[in-house]
Amino acid sequence: MAVLPVLPLPKPRKKIAQRQLDLRSRLWPTHHDGHIWQRKHHNGFATIPRTMPLIMTIMDDLSDGRPVASTYIDLWCRAFDECFVTLSKPREMAFHAGFTGQRGERTWRERMRILHDLGFIDIKEGPSGPMSYALILNPYLVIRRLMLAKHPGVRGDKYNALMERAGEIGALDLEMPDPWTTSAPAVTTAAPAVAALTATAAE
């Protein structure tokens, strides 16, 4: 059996990270970096808010017994920094979200519509029909709008937990001005090299 090479990690700059590594080594002395998935050494990763598990449970509370979290996280993991997804593979996306069988794609489309109606995504028509493109909106701001609108699916304990956790990680989204009632920020055009790199990654 071939032995996978151990990939060296750059030395952490922060003392707290080094302490975490030291503690990990003491707790799991028989495991090393070759056993662990690390974004610095492995391709195919997405950036998510640290509050995403709580955000997903709030989404499911809002969806009236029709869970949407698996559909949402699949969308998120397909998007790049533009938060924009082409929906040209609905059967595959339904399968990845956990919907199989003859009704799988139909169920996926239903959950996509719920996400759209709640405001977590916006959908546009195109070559794949009425549901061809999806834009992922800031989930913090969507949940805040629903809370202020007194949506019955927003539980007070979970919203308060979201505020607390956001404060712990330094996320200021819940304190941002409402983008639906304020003017849009200036659009920043990506440098040619960056734009070309993004286009290549999306192919």
VENMOLIN-V818193 format. One line per field, one symbol per residue. ss: DSSP state (2 for helix, 1 for strand, 0 for the rest). phi: phi as a letter, one per 20 degrees, with the letter a starting at -180 (. if undefined). psi: psi as a letter, one per 30 degrees, with the letter a starting at -180 (. if undefined). A space follows every 50 residues. Layout:
# VENMOLIN-V818193
ss=???
phi=???
psi=???
This chain:
# VENMOLIN-V818193
ss=00000000000000222222222222200000222000000000000000 02222222222200000022222222220000011100022222220000 00022222222222222200111111001111111100222222222200 00000222222222222220002220000000000000000222222222 220
phi=.feffeefeffgeefffffffffgfffcfedcffedecffccenccecff eggfgfffgfffelndgdffffffggfeedfflcceeecfffffffeodc nfegfffgffffffgfffofcddcerfeofddccdeeffgffffffffem ffeeeffffffffffgffemedgfdfffffdcffffeeeffgffffffff fef
psi=kkkkkkkkkkkkekeeeeeeeeeeeeeiffkafffkkkfffklhllklkf geeeeeeeeeefghgikfeeeeeeeefflaffhkkkhfieeeeeeffgjl afgeeeeeeeeeeeeeefgflkkllafgafifkkkkljeeeeeeeeefgh kffjkeeeeeeeeeeeeeggkgefflljffgllklkkkkkleeeeeeeee ef.
